[in-house]
Amino acid sequence: MEASAGTAYSDLSTMSKTKKRKFLVIILSSLVIALILRAFVFESYKMPSSQMENAVLRRDYLFVNKLAYGIRMPMTWLSIPFIPDSIPALRMKTYSGFLSLPYRRFFERRIRRNDIVLYNIPSLRKDVPIDKLPLSISRCIGLSGDSVEVLNGSYFINANRIAQSPDLILPYKYLQQFDSAITLAMNKLNIPIRKTVSNRDNHITRFFSRFEAFSLREELPDSINIILEEREDLNYKLFIPKRGLTVKLTPENLHIYEQIILDELKDNAETIFGELYIDNKLTEYYTFKSDYYWMLSDNTEASADSRHFGFIPETHIVGKANLIWMSKNPNRIFSKIH
């Protein structure tokens, strides 16, 4: 009887160990699959600001398709998964740049105009790997090789005016005496209250999308004028660099391309009194090594985009924002992003 009981206990112990091993294998396999999916297929991203209203609202959770523009291989291989890249309270990083690989992307596909793109923000810091730089999300307005002009809220690509997103938020002004009526109309139409600026000319500036401004005009009497405000700080013209394209450098364009040239050539280049020197030799022409893009936020006032970061290199592109999977507005859950 004792031998029989001992055998039974041994069998139970063996079964228990087998179950533990199977459970451990399932957990480890799930973690590996999750890591692979997160690294190469899709990533969840929480919208931190209102810069992409109304296409994406603050605190919306998005699915970002990492296959949309090809598979960007991880550049930093030593990191702790599923936690932030740094813990400020402990003043420590959760990754190491000891094992880093150069940029490489397989099955590369070009970004399409008006795509909403997640990208790593270019930085002057050289001690942070590209794939560990902070993230931002914007709409791609200009592609590599494009000539872009922004004039009073209108976009011209290669001298052709292009259709804008209806979510693009621009400054509009009206007389201060109409502010109460406009605020009431905004509440009735469920238009969010954004930043308000009082001007010295007895006007007030508010920020609306074109559709919101149209809806307000339809709601209000004709005597209340809401006018798109012309602002010089929103107007500019530039050319977006393209891989393999050679340009002649001038004092006028060198300051635009200076930083990306220095980033491409690392320590082999410097600028002195408005001129470029490569390997200590004066250079009048330069051939770009990468494609670049011009990203703009829909909310021009709460923006964090190429007007602040400059050209966005292909090396920094993470993926395309496709779907809202969680939002404080239930009607937005599982809605596509346009």
C-alpha positions in Angstrom: 0.0 0.0 0.0 2.8 2.4 0.9 4.6 1.7 -2.4 1.4 2.2 -4.3 0.7 5.5 -2.5 4.3 6.7 -3.2 3.9 5.9 -6.9 0.6 7.8 -7.1 2.3 10.8 -5.4 5.2 10.6 -7.8 2.8 10.5 -10.8 0.9 13.6 -9.4 4.2 15.4 -9.0 5.3 14.5 -12.5 1.9 15.7 -13.9 2.2 18.9 -11.9 5.7 19.6 -13.3 4.5 18.8 -16.8 1.6 21.3 -16.5 4.0 23.9 -15.1 6.3 23.4 -18.1 3.4 23.7 -20.6 2.1 26.8 -18.8 5.6 28.4 -18.9 6.0 27.5 -22.6 2.6 29.1 -23.4 3.6 32.3 -21.5 7.0 32.5 -23.1 5.6 31.8 -26.6 2.9 34.5 -26.1 5.5 37.0 -25.1 7.7 36.2 -28.1 4.7 36.5 -30.4 3.7 39.8 -28.8 7.3 41.1 -29.2 7.4 40.2 -32.8 4.0 41.7 -33.6 4.9 44.9 -31.7 8.3 45.2 -33.4 7.3 44.4 -37.0 3.5 44.4 -37.5 1.6 47.0 -35.4 1.9 49.1 -32.3 -0.6 50.8 -30.0 -0.1 54.6 -29.6 -1.9 57.0 -27.3 -2.5 60.4 -28.7 -0.9 62.8 -26.2 -2.2 66.2 -27.6 -4.8 67.9 -29.7 -2.5 68.5 -32.6 -4.4 66.1 -34.9 -8.0 67.2 -34.1 -10.5 66.3 -35.4 -9.1 63.2 -37.2 -7.6 62.0 -34.0 -8.6 63.4 -30.6 -6.4 63.7 -27.5 -6.2 60.4 -25.5 -7.5 58.4 -28.4 -5.7 55.0 -28.7 -4.5 54.1 -32.2 -3.3 51.0 -34.0 -0.3 51.9 -36.1 0.4 49.6 -39.1 4.2 49.1 -39.2 4.0 47.1 -42.4 2.5 50.0 -44.4 5.8 51.4 -45.5 7.9 48.3 -45.3 9.5 46.5 -42.3 11.9 48.8 -40.4 14.3 46.5 -38.6 15.0 47.3 -35.0 18.1 49.3 -34.4 18.4 48.9 -30.7 18.4 45.2 -29.7 19.1 45.4 -25.9 16.0 46.8 -24.2 13.4 45.8 -21.7 10.1 45.1 -23.6 6.7 46.6 -22.8 7.9 49.5 -20.6 8.9 53.1 -21.5 12.4 53.7 -22.9 13.3 55.7 -19.8 12.2 56.0 -16.1 12.7 59.7 -15.2 12.1 59.1 -11.5 15.0 56.7 -11.4 17.0 58.7 -14.0 17.7 55.5 -16.0 17.2 54.1 -19.5 15.6 50.8 -20.1 17.7 50.1 -23.1 21.4 49.9 -24.1 23.0 51.2 -27.3 25.8 48.6 -27.0 24.3 46.4 -29.6 23.0 48.7 -32.3 22.5 48.1 -36.0 22.3 50.6 -38.9 18.9 51.5 -40.4 17.5 49.0 -42.8 14.0 48.6 -44.2 12.6 45.6 -46.2 9.8 45.6 -48.7 9.9 49.4 -48.7 6.8 51.3 -49.9 6.4 55.0 -50.3 4.2 57.2 -48.1 1.1 58.5 -49.7 0.1 62.1 -49.5 -2.3 62.9 -46.6 -1.4 59.7 -44.7 -1.3 60.1 -41.0 2.1 58.9 -40.0 3.9 58.0 -36.8 7.6 58.9 -36.7 10.5 59.4 -34.4 11.2 63.1 -33.9 14.6 64.1 -35.3 17.0 65.2 -32.6 20.4 66.9 -32.3 21.4 64.4 -29.6 23.7 61.7 -31.0 23.6 59.4 -27.9 20.0 58.3 -28.5 19.3 55.6 -31.2 16.8 56.6 -33.9 14.2 54.0 -32.7 14.4 55.3 -29.2 13.7 59.0 -30.0 10.3 60.4 -28.9 7.4 59.8 -31.2 5.0 62.2 -32.9 2.1 61.8 -35.3 1.3 64.1 -38.2 -0.2 64.2 -41.7 2.2 63.8 -44.6 1.8 66.9 -46.8 5.0 66.8 -48.9 6.7 63.8 -50.4 10.4 63.5 -51.4 11.1 65.7 -54.4 8.1 67.9 -53.9 8.0 71.7 -54.0 5.7 72.8 -51.2 4.1 76.2 -50.7 1.7 77.0 -47.9 -0.2 80.2 -48.5 -3.1 81.4 -46.2 -4.0 77.9 -45.2 -3.9 76.5 -48.8 -1.4 73.9 -50.0 0.4 74.0 -53.3 2.4 71.0 -54.3 4.6 71.4 -57.4 2.5 74.6 -58.1 -0.8 72.7 -58.0 -3.3 73.4 -55.3 -4.2 70.2 -53.5 -7.3 69.2 -51.6 -7.0 69.6 -47.8 -8.2 67.4 -45.0 -11.6 68.7 -43.7 -10.1 68.3 -40.3 -7.4 70.9 -40.9 -7.8 73.5 -38.1 -7.0 77.2 -39.0 -7.4 80.6 -37.4 -10.6 82.5 -38.1 -11.4 86.0 -36.8 -14.6 87.9 -36.1 -15.7 91.1 -34.3 -15.6 90.9 -30.5 -19.3 91.9 -30.2 -20.3 88.6 -31.8 -18.4 86.4 -29.4 -21.4 85.4 -27.2 -23.5 84.5 -30.3 -20.7 82.4 -31.8 -20.0 80.6 -28.5 -23.7 79.7 -28.2 -23.7 78.4 -31.8 -20.5 76.4 -31.1 -22.2 74.8 -28.1 -25.3 74.0 -30.1 -23.1 72.4 -32.9 -20.9 70.6 -30.4 -17.8 72.4 -31.7 -15.0 72.1 -29.1 -13.8 75.3 -27.4 -10.2 75.8 -28.4 -7.7 78.6 -27.8 -9.1 82.1 -28.0 -7.0 85.2 -28.8 -8.2 88.8 -28.4 -6.7 91.2 -30.9 -6.1 94.9 -30.7 -8.3 95.6 -33.7 -11.4 94.6 -31.7 -11.4 91.2 -33.3 -11.2 87.7 -31.7 -9.4 84.8 -33.2 -10.6 81.2 -32.8 -9.5 78.0 -34.4 -11.9 75.9 -36.5 -11.8 73.3 -39.2 -13.2 74.4 -42.5 -16.3 72.2 -41.9 -16.8 73.8 -38.5 -16.5 77.3 -39.9 -18.9 76.4 -42.7 -21.4 75.0 -40.1 -21.2 78.1 -38.0 -21.8 80.4 -41.0 -24.9 78.3 -41.8 -26.1 78.6 -38.2 -25.5 82.3 -37.7 -27.1 85.3 -39.4 -25.4 86.8 -42.5 -24.5 89.9 -40.4 -21.9 87.9 -38.5 -18.8 87.4 -40.5 -16.2 84.7 -39.7 -13.1 85.3 -41.8 -10.1 83.1 -42.4 -7.2 85.0 -40.9 -4.1 85.6 -43.0 -1.0 85.0 -41.0 2.5 85.4 -42.5 3.9 82.9 -40.0 1.9 80.2 -41.6 3.2 80.9 -45.1 6.3 79.5 -46.6 7.8 77.8 -49.6 10.4 75.0 -49.7 11.8 72.0 -51.7 11.8 68.5 -50.0 15.1 66.6 -50.5 15.1 63.3 -52.4 17.5 60.4 -52.3 20.0 60.7 -55.2 19.1 64.3 -56.1 21.9 66.8 -56.4 21.4 70.4 -55.6 23.6 73.5 -55.9 24.2 75.0 -52.5 23.6 78.7 -52.0 23.6 80.9 -48.9 19.8 80.9 -49.2 19.2 77.1 -49.2 22.2 75.9 -47.2 20.6 77.0 -43.9 17.5 74.9 -44.8 19.5 71.7 -45.6 22.4 72.2 -43.3 21.2 70.0 -40.4 20.2 67.0 -42.6 23.5 67.2 -44.5 25.5 67.2 -41.3 23.3 64.3 -40.0 24.0 62.3 -43.2 27.7 62.9 -43.3 28.3 62.7 -39.5 31.8 64.1 -38.6 32.9 64.4 -42.2 31.2 67.8 -42.8 31.0 71.2 -41.3 29.7 74.7 -42.3 31.8 77.8 -42.0 30.5 81.2 -42.8 27.6 79.9 -44.8 29.6 77.4 -46.9 29.8 73.6 -46.7 33.1 71.7 -46.3 33.3 68.0 -46.8 36.5 66.4 -45.6 37.9 69.9 -45.3 37.1 70.7 -48.9 34.7 73.4 -50.0 31.7 71.9 -51.7 29.2 73.7 -54.0 27.0 70.7 -54.8 25.5 68.0 -52.6 23.7 64.7 -53.4 21.1 63.6 -50.7 21.4 60.1 -49.4 17.9 59.7 -48.0 14.3 60.5 -48.8 12.6 63.1 -46.7 9.0 64.2 -45.9 7.1 67.2 -44.7 4.7 66.5 -41.9 2.0 68.9 -40.7 -0.5 68.7 -37.9 -4.2 69.3 -38.6 -4.4 71.7 -35.6 -2.1 74.5 -36.7 -2.1 76.2 -33.3 -1.4 73.1 -31.1 1.1 71.8 -33.6 4.3 69.7 -33.3 5.4 68.9 -36.8 7.9 69.7 -39.5 7.6 73.5 -38.8 9.4 72.6 -35.5 11.4 69.5 -36.4 12.3 70.2 -40.0 12.3 67.5 -42.7 11.5 63.9 -41.5 13.9 61.3 -42.8 12.8 57.9 -44.1 14.9 56.4 -41.3 12.5 57.9 -38.7 9.2 56.6 -40.2 7.5 54.1 -37.9 4.2 53.4 -39.6 0.7 54.5 -40.7 -2.1 55.3 -38.1 -5.0 53.1 -39.3 -7.6 52.6 -36.6 -8.9 54.1 -33.4 -9.4 51.2 -31.0 -10.2 53.1 -27.9 -11.7 56.6 -27.3 -13.5 58.6 -24.7 -16.1 59.1 -27.5 -17.8 55.6 -27.9 -18.8 56.5 -31.5 -15.1 56.7 -32.5 -14.2 53.2 -31.3 -12.9 51.0 -34.1 -13.3 53.8 -36.6 -10.8 54.3 -39.5 -8.4 57.3 -39.5 -8.6 59.6 -42.5 
